[in-house]
Amino acid sequence: MSAWISTLTLALTYIAIGLIAVRFLPAIVGNVVVSAADARTSAGLNERRRTTLLGLAGHLTRVLISVICTVLILALFVNTAGLLTFLGLFSAAFGLSAGRLVNDYVSGVVFLFEDLFSVGEKVEVYNIEGTVIDVNLRTTVLRAPSGEVYIIPNGEVRVVRNFGRGEFSLATVRVSIRNTQLERAMALLEELAPALLNQIPELSETPTVLSEDGTLSDRVTLTIFAKAHFSQGVKARRKLLRIVQEALTQAEIDINAPK
């Protein structure tokens, strides 16, 4: 009887230690992981990456603590040889029957080391576009522009389109003019292009004027190909549209939105 009481007391002790560890260790491990990653990056981690690493490291720590406590408690009631045999059979059966689940968790662990995306970034994953609101070991949670929440298993994350990173954003503008006014319009826009850098600080280089020829028609579409600093494309395009429209209107060049 006393042996059972001692065993039960030890099991409760393991549970208490596990609860305390789950309460404090995830934050400690998360900070260690963030500090290590920060030290390997010359520019330092941004806040989004810190939040993502803290969440992943904390989740992984909680899973490991739960597994260790479960094994220790089982070891109190089952002999070591039997426990190892049981764990081996259970692992094999679990791996065969829940392969996708295991793949999801393995992919989540990989996210600790690969900076594919971070919380707060706009991405497209599995043909679903949205903002990352959470990343844990098993799933990635996106909120679509229309408000819906998508929960994507990490094992399904094969190709990621990250809108939150890049070197530049496009601010290209197209205008449709009469083909009889093509030369005047091209000359005007090419003369205007160098001054656009001073008028639109969001632009990263001088825009290029292109003519989309090859189609016999009474109208021609001109393209003002412009690159803006990253994430400034919408703002630059709005200014570019206004300036181009004013310049062509003052020159009495008939403009119309391309069909």
N, C-alpha and C positions, 0 to 999 in steps of 0.2 A: 504493500500500500504506500509506504513511504517513498519507494522508487517512482511510483506513478505521480505522486505529488511533486517530487523533485523534477521529473520530466516535464510535467505540466507547468511548473514554475519557470523552468528554463525556456519553455516554448513561449510563455507570456512575456518573458524577458526579451526574447528575440523580436517578438511583435512590437514591444514598446520601443526597443532600439530602432527597429525598422521605421516606425512612425516618426520618431525624432529625426532619423536620418532623412526621411522623405520631406520633412518640414524644413530642414536647414541645408542639406548637402546640395540639392539642385542649384540653388543660388550661388553657393561657393564654387561648384564645378563650372557653372556657367561663366562666372567672372574669370576663372582661370583660363578657360577656353578663349574667351574674348581677349584677355590680356596677351595670350600666346599668339593669337591671330593678328592682333594689333602690332605686336613686336615684329612680325614677319612682313608687315606692309609699311613701306616707307612713308606713304601719305596718311597712314592711319585709317581705321575703319570708320565708315559713316554711321550715323545713328540707325539707319534701317538695317544694315548688316549686323550691328550689335544686337538689335532686338531679335533678329532671326536666329543668331547663334545662341543667345541666351535661352530662347524657347526650345531649340533643338537639343542643346546640351542638358537642359533641365529635364526634358521629357525622357531622354536616354538614361539619365541618372536614376530617375524614378523607376523605370523599367528594370534596370540592373539591381537596384535595392530590393524590389519586389521578388525578383527571381532568386537572389541570394538568400533572402529570409525564408522563402518557401522551401528551398533545398535544405537549409539548416534545420528547419522545423521537421521536415520529413525524415531527416537523418536521425532524429531523436526516437522515431517510432519504427524505422525500418533499418535493417543492418546495411552496412556500407555496400557489400557486394550486390545485394538485392536492389538497393537504391540506384546504383550505377547501371544495372541491367534495365531497371524501369525507365530511367532517364534516357538511356540509349534507344529503347524501343519507342518511347514517347516522342523523342526527337525525330526518329525516322518516320513514324506515323504522322506526326504533325507536319513535317516537311512535305510529305506526299499529299496529304489531304488539304493542306492550307498553303500551298506553294505561292499563290498570289499574295497572301497576307504576309508571308515571310519576305517576299520580294518587295512589298511596300515598305516594310521596316528597314530592310537593307538599303533601299534607295534613300530613306530618310536619314540614315547614318551617313551615306555618301554626301548628302546635302551639307553636312557639317564641314566638309573639306572643299566642296565645289561651290563657288559663288555664282550660281545660276541666276538667282533672283532673291530679293529681300522683301520683307514686309513693307507695304506702302508703294511698291513699284507696280506699274501697269504692264501686264504681260499677256501673251496668248499661249495657252497650254491646251493641248488636246482639242484644238479648234475652238477653244473657249477664251474669249477676251474679257479681261477684268483686272481689278486691283487686288493684289495679294493682301489679305487681312490676317492670315495665320499660316504658319508652316510648322507641323509637328512631325514626329517620326513616321506616321502612317499616311497622313493626308496633307494636301495643300488646299487652302480655302480661298476662293476668289469671289469678289463681288462684282457682278456685271454692271455696265453703265446704266442699265435699266433697273437695277436694284436687286436682282436675284442673287442668291448665294449658291455657288457651285463648290462641291466637295470632291476633289480629284485625288484618287489613290496615288501615292508617290511612284508606285511601280508603273503607272501609265504615263508618267512624265518622260517623254522621249525627245521631243523637239520643243524648245522654248523660244518664243519671240518676245524679247524684252524691249518695251518701248521706253524704259527709263534710263537706258544707257546708249551711248553713241557719241560720234564726233561732231555731227551736224544734223540739222533738220532742214528739210526742203521748204522753200517759200515761193515756189514757182507760180507764175501767173500766165494765163493764156488770154489772148484777145483776138477777136475776129474782125477783119477789116476788108474793105473792097480790094479786089486784086489790082485795080487801077491806081490805088494809093500805096501799094506795097513798098516801093522805093522810098517814098517820103517817110512812111512810118518807120522803116528799118533805119534810115539815117537819123531820124529824131531819137529813137530809142537807143541806138548805139552812142549817140552824143550824150544822152541823159545818163547812161549806165555808170560811168565813173563817179558822177556826183551822188549816186544813190548811197554809197558807203557812208558819206557824211550825213545824209538826210535820214538814213535808217541805221542806227548804231547796232541793231540786232544782226545785220548782215555780216558774214565772215569773209566774203570776197566779192569782187565786182561781178554783177549779174551778166549773163551772156544772152544775146538775142538770137533766137533760132527761128527759121521759117519751115513750117511743116508742109513742104511741097510734095508733088507727086499726084495730086488730085486736081482734075480739071473742074473748076468751079468759079462762080463770080465772086467768091469770098475766100480769103486766105487766113489761116490761123497762125498767129505769131506767138512764140513761147519765150517768155522772159525767165530763163533758168537761173534761179537764185538759191544760194546756200546761206542759211542763218546759223547762228550759234545754237548749240544743242538745246532743245525744248523751247526755242524762241521762234519757231517757224510760223506759228499762227499769228503772232504779233507782227512779225516782219511782213508777212503776206498781206495783212490788212493795210499796212502803211504803203506797201508797194502798189497795191491795187488803186489806192487813192491818188498817188503821185502819177502813175501811168495814165489813169483816166483823165486827170486834169491836163496833163501834157498833150495827149492826143485830142482832147476836146478843144483846147486853145488853138491847136494847129488845124482845126476843122477837118479832122480825119474821122470818118464814119466808123464808129466802133459798135460791136455787138457781141453778146456772149456767145461763145462757140456752141453749136448744137451737139 
